């Protein structure tokens, strides 16, 4: 069960909502920019160096977009936990997640010990 006081929970709710709004703008902007970008084959001059740089830049943009979408999903899950009353409790061990951790990472779903174990078990092979 969570040990958060009402004012702490309100602060964390606002932080989740603000970050969600910020990420939604970033995702929308990134998708619009990608849709407006002409395909590489539409250019008149094909330069291997420029093509490689463009490919690299688009790869970074894709990774940024993917990271933002994953964070949005984590925020939505956190908001669901707020709604059902389980926010602030570790999803693995059930122990309270310290307020300071939640303040730094409002979408955190695990205490530090369980998060550490999760990351150590997790496949770190790039996708």
C-alpha positions as a Markdown table, in Angstrom:
| # | Residue | x | y | z |
|---|---|---|---|---|
| 1 | Unk | 0.0 | 0.0 | 0.0 |
| 2 | Unk | 1.2 | 3.5 | -0.8 |
| 3 | Unk | 2.4 | 5.8 | 1.9 |
| 4 | Unk | 2.0 | 9.0 | -0.1 |
| 5 | Unk | 0.2 | 12.0 | 1.4 |
| 6 | Unk | -2.5 | 13.7 | -0.6 |
| 7 | Unk | -0.4 | 16.7 | -1.4 |
| 8 | Unk | 2.4 | 14.4 | -2.6 |
| 9 | Unk | 0.0 | 12.4 | -4.8 |
| 10 | Unk | -1.4 | 15.7 | -6.2 |
| 11 | Unk | 2.1 | 16.9 | -7.1 |
| 12 | Unk | 2.9 | 13.6 | -8.8 |
| 13 | Unk | -0.4 | 13.6 | -10.7 |
| 14 | Unk | 0.4 | 17.0 | -12.1 |
| 15 | Unk | 3.9 | 15.9 | -13.0 |
| 16 | Unk | 2.5 | 13.0 | -14.9 |
| 17 | Unk | -0.1 | 15.1 | -16.7 |
| 18 | Unk | 2.5 | 17.8 | -17.6 |
| 19 | Unk | 5.0 | 15.2 | -19.0 |
| 20 | Unk | 2.2 | 13.5 | -20.9 |
| 21 | Unk | 1.2 | 16.7 | -22.6 |
| 22 | Unk | 4.8 | 17.5 | -23.4 |
| 23 | Unk | 5.4 | 14.1 | -24.9 |
| 24 | Unk | 2.2 | 14.2 | -26.9 |
| 25 | Unk | 3.4 | 17.5 | -28.5 |
| 26 | Unk | 6.8 | 16.0 | -29.3 |
| 27 | Unk | 5.3 | 12.8 | -30.8 |
| 28 | Unk | 2.8 | 14.7 | -32.9 |
| 29 | Unk | 5.6 | 17.1 | -34.1 |
| 30 | Unk | 7.9 | 14.2 | -35.0 |
| 31 | Unk | 5.2 | 12.4 | -36.9 |
| 32 | Unk | 4.2 | 15.5 | -38.8 |
| 33 | Unk | 7.9 | 16.2 | -39.7 |
| 34 | Unk | 8.3 | 12.6 | -40.9 |
| 35 | Unk | 5.2 | 12.8 | -43.0 |
| 36 | Unk | 6.3 | 16.1 | -44.7 |
| 37 | Unk | 9.8 | 14.8 | -45.4 |
| 38 | Unk | 10.3 | 13.9 | -49.0 |
| 39 | Unk | 11.6 | 10.4 | -49.6 |
| 40 | Unk | 15.3 | 10.0 | -50.2 |
| 41 | Unk | 14.7 | 8.7 | -53.7 |
| 42 | Unk | 13.0 | 12.0 | -54.7 |
| 43 | Unk | 16.2 | 13.9 | -54.6 |
| 44 | Unk | 17.9 | 14.8 | -57.9 |
| 45 | Unk | 21.5 | 14.2 | -56.8 |
| 46 | Unk | 22.3 | 11.1 | -54.9 |
| 47 | Unk | 25.4 | 11.5 | -52.7 |
| 48 | Unk | 26.4 | 8.4 | -50.6 |
| 49 | Unk | 27.7 | 10.6 | -47.8 |
| 50 | Unk | 24.6 | 12.6 | -47.6 |
| 51 | Unk | 22.5 | 9.5 | -47.9 |
| 52 | Unk | 24.3 | 7.9 | -45.0 |
| 53 | Unk | 24.0 | 11.0 | -42.8 |
| 54 | Unk | 20.3 | 11.3 | -43.6 |
| 55 | Unk | 19.8 | 7.6 | -42.8 |
| 56 | Unk | 21.6 | 8.0 | -39.5 |
| 57 | Unk | 19.6 | 11.1 | -38.6 |
| 58 | Unk | 16.3 | 9.4 | -39.5 |
| 59 | Unk | 17.4 | 6.4 | -37.3 |
| 60 | Unk | 18.0 | 8.7 | -34.4 |
| 61 | Unk | 14.6 | 10.4 | -34.9 |
| 62 | Unk | 12.9 | 7.0 | -35.0 |
| 63 | Unk | 14.6 | 6.0 | -31.7 |
| 64 | Unk | 13.6 | 9.3 | -30.1 |
| 65 | Unk | 10.0 | 8.7 | -31.2 |
| 66 | Unk | 10.0 | 5.2 | -29.9 |
| 67 | Unk | 11.4 | 6.3 | -26.6 |
| 68 | Unk | 8.8 | 9.0 | -26.3 |
| 69 | Unk | 6.0 | 6.5 | -27.1 |
| 70 | Unk | 7.3 | 4.1 | -24.5 |
| 71 | Unk | 7.4 | 6.8 | -21.9 |
| 72 | Unk | 3.8 | 7.8 | -22.8 |
| 73 | Unk | 2.8 | 4.2 | -22.2 |
| 74 | Unk | 4.5 | 4.2 | -18.8 |
| 75 | Unk | 2.7 | 7.4 | -17.9 |
| 76 | Unk | -0.6 | 6.0 | -18.9 |
| 77 | Unk | 0.0 | 2.9 | -16.8 |
| 78 | Unk | 1.0 | 5.1 | -13.8 |
| 79 | Unk | -2.2 | 7.1 | -14.2 |
| 80 | Unk | -4.2 | 3.8 | -14.2 |
| 81 | Unk | -2.4 | 2.9 | -10.9 |
| 82 | Unk | -3.3 | 6.3 | -9.5 |
| 83 | Unk | -7.0 | 5.7 | -10.5 |
| 84 | Unk | -7.1 | 2.2 | -8.9 |
| 85 | Unk | -5.1 | 3.2 | -5.8 |
| 86 | Unk | -2.0 | 1.1 | -6.4 |
| 87 | Unk | 0.2 | 4.0 | -7.4 |
| 88 | Unk | 3.3 | 4.3 | -5.3 |
| 89 | Unk | 3.5 | 0.6 | -4.6 |
| 90 | Unk | 6.1 | -1.6 | -6.3 |
| 91 | Unk | 4.4 | -3.8 | -9.0 |
| 92 | Unk | 6.8 | -6.7 | -8.1 |
| 93 | Unk | 7.1 | -6.7 | -4.3 |
| 94 | Unk | 4.2 | -4.4 | -3.2 |
| 95 | Unk | 6.4 | -2.3 | -1.0 |
| 96 | Unk | 6.0 | 1.5 | -1.1 |
| 97 | Unk | 8.1 | 3.3 | -3.7 |
| 98 | Unk | 9.8 | 6.3 | -1.9 |
| 99 | Unk | 8.4 | 9.7 | -2.7 |
| 100 | Unk | 11.8 | 11.0 | -3.8 |
| 101 | Unk | 12.0 | 8.2 | -6.4 |
| 102 | Unk | 8.5 | 9.0 | -7.7 |
| 103 | Unk | 9.3 | 12.7 | -7.7 |
| 104 | Unk | 12.4 | 12.0 | -9.9 |
| 105 | Unk | 10.6 | 9.5 | -12.1 |
| 106 | Unk | 6.8 | 9.8 | -11.6 |
| 107 | Unk | 6.0 | 6.9 | -13.9 |
| 108 | Unk | 8.3 | 4.5 | -11.8 |
| 109 | Unk | 6.5 | 1.2 | -11.2 |
| 110 | Unk | 9.1 | -0.6 | -9.1 |
| 111 | Unk | 11.1 | 0.2 | -6.0 |
| 112 | Unk | 14.9 | 0.6 | -6.7 |
| 113 | Unk | 15.7 | -3.0 | -5.6 |
| 114 | Unk | 13.1 | -4.6 | -7.9 |
| 115 | Unk | 14.0 | -2.2 | -10.7 |
| 116 | Unk | 17.7 | -3.2 | -10.4 |
| 117 | Unk | 16.8 | -6.9 | -10.6 |
| 118 | Unk | 14.5 | -6.2 | -13.5 |
| 119 | Unk | 17.2 | -4.5 | -15.4 |
| 120 | Unk | 19.7 | -7.2 | -14.7 |
| 121 | Unk | 17.4 | -9.9 | -16.0 |
| 122 | Unk | 16.3 | -7.8 | -19.0 |
| 123 | Unk | 17.7 | -8.6 | -22.5 |
| 124 | Unk | 20.0 | -5.8 | -23.4 |
| 125 | Unk | 20.3 | -6.8 | -27.1 |
| 126 | Unk | 19.6 | -3.8 | -29.3 |
| 127 | Unk | 16.3 | -4.0 | -31.2 |
